Amino acid sequence: MEDFNMTHEAFDFEKMALLAKEDPQALENWLEERVEELIMSSPIEHQHRLRGLQFQIDMERKRASNPLAACIKLSQMMHDSFSKLRHVLNEVQQNNYQSSNQVDPTSEAKIIPFARSR
């Protein structure tokens, strides 16, 4: 079997597919190591949230009846998260628009007289 030490290599689908077929546990270990590297390379204030998210992902994968069901569930989770983000961003944008167009009721209007033409 080929060497699957891809720690710093680009992702190679063919190698990963072969590894999944020949040694699924080795692939799982490799993926867990990459996830841990990613979390550890993130700012400390994000690591707790990332670990929580990875826990949710791991649990959904374990609960799924097969890999396709897991993929569908994780895709649904991503779409739900994106939808929530889009909603929040739209609210922020709408609030910014409203606050920039709001007139302060305590301010006084400045009246500029027009000269009459004779």
C-alpha positions as CSV (number, residue, x, y, z in Angstrom):
1,M,0.0,0.0,0.0
2,E,1.1,3.5,-0.8
3,D,2.4,6.0,1.8
4,F,-0.5,8.0,3.0
5,N,1.4,10.5,5.1
6,M,-0.2,13.6,3.8
7,T,0.3,15.9,6.7
8,H,1.4,18.9,4.7
9,E,0.4,17.8,1.2
10,A,-2.5,19.1,-0.8
11,F,-5.7,17.0,-0.5
12,D,-5.6,14.2,-3.0
13,F,-9.1,12.7,-3.6
14,E,-7.7,9.5,-5.2
15,K,-5.4,8.8,-2.3
16,M,-8.2,9.5,0.2
17,A,-10.6,7.2,-1.7
18,L,-8.1,4.4,-1.8
19,L,-7.3,4.9,1.9
20,A,-11.1,4.8,2.7
21,K,-11.4,1.5,0.8
22,E,-8.3,-0.2,2.1
23,D,-8.0,1.2,5.7
24,P,-11.0,3.3,6.8
25,Q,-9.6,3.7,10.4
26,A,-6.4,5.2,9.0
27,L,-8.4,7.7,7.1
28,E,-10.5,8.5,10.2
29,N,-7.3,9.0,12.2
30,W,-5.8,11.2,9.5
31,L,-8.9,13.4,9.4
32,E,-9.0,13.7,13.2
33,E,-5.4,14.8,13.2
34,R,-6.1,17.5,10.5
35,V,-9.1,18.7,12.5
36,E,-7.1,19.0,15.7
37,E,-4.3,20.9,13.8
38,L,-6.9,23.3,12.4
39,I,-8.5,23.9,15.8
40,M,-5.1,24.4,17.5
41,S,-4.0,26.8,14.8
42,S,-7.1,29.0,15.4
43,P,-7.2,31.9,17.8
44,I,-7.6,30.7,21.4
45,E,-11.0,32.5,21.8
46,H,-12.5,30.4,18.9
47,Q,-11.1,27.0,20.0
48,H,-13.9,26.2,22.4
49,R,-16.6,26.9,19.9
50,L,-14.8,24.9,17.2
51,R,-14.5,21.9,19.5
52,G,-18.2,22.1,20.2
53,L,-19.0,22.3,16.5
54,Q,-16.7,19.3,15.9
55,F,-18.4,17.4,18.6
56,Q,-21.8,18.0,16.9
57,I,-20.4,16.9,13.6
58,D,-18.9,13.7,15.1
59,M,-22.2,12.9,16.9
60,E,-24.2,13.4,13.7
61,R,-21.8,11.1,11.8
62,K,-22.2,8.4,14.5
63,R,-26.0,8.7,14.5
64,A,-26.3,8.4,10.8
65,S,-27.2,5.0,9.4
66,N,-24.7,5.3,6.5
67,P,-22.1,7.8,5.1
68,L,-24.6,9.3,2.7
69,A,-27.1,10.0,5.5
70,A,-24.3,11.6,7.4
71,C,-23.4,13.8,4.5
72,I,-27.0,14.9,4.0
73,K,-27.3,15.8,7.7
74,L,-24.1,17.7,7.8
75,S,-25.1,19.6,4.6
76,Q,-28.4,20.4,6.3
77,M,-26.5,21.7,9.3
78,M,-24.4,23.9,7.1
79,H,-27.4,25.3,5.3
80,D,-29.2,26.0,8.5
81,S,-26.1,27.8,9.9
82,F,-25.8,29.8,6.7
83,S,-29.5,30.8,6.8
84,K,-29.1,32.1,10.4
85,L,-26.0,34.1,9.4
86,R,-27.8,35.5,6.4
87,H,-30.8,36.5,8.6
88,V,-28.6,38.2,11.1
89,L,-26.6,40.1,8.4
90,N,-29.9,41.2,6.8
91,E,-31.1,42.5,10.1
92,V,-27.9,44.4,10.8
93,Q,-28.0,45.9,7.3
94,Q,-31.7,46.9,7.7
95,N,-31.0,48.5,11.1
96,N,-28.0,50.4,9.7
97,Y,-30.1,51.6,6.8
98,Q,-33.0,52.7,9.1
99,S,-30.7,54.5,11.6
100,S,-28.9,56.3,8.8
101,N,-32.3,57.5,7.4
102,Q,-33.9,58.4,10.7
103,V,-34.5,62.1,11.4
104,D,-33.8,63.3,14.9
105,P,-37.1,64.7,16.2
106,T,-35.3,67.1,18.5
107,S,-33.3,68.7,15.7
108,E,-34.6,71.9,14.1
109,A,-34.9,72.4,10.4
110,K,-32.9,75.2,8.8
111,I,-35.1,77.3,6.5
112,I,-33.4,78.9,3.6
113,P,-35.3,81.7,2.0
114,F,-35.5,81.9,-1.8
115,A,-35.2,85.3,-3.4
116,R,-38.2,86.3,-5.4
117,S,-37.7,87.2,-9.0
118,R,-39.5,90.4,-10.2
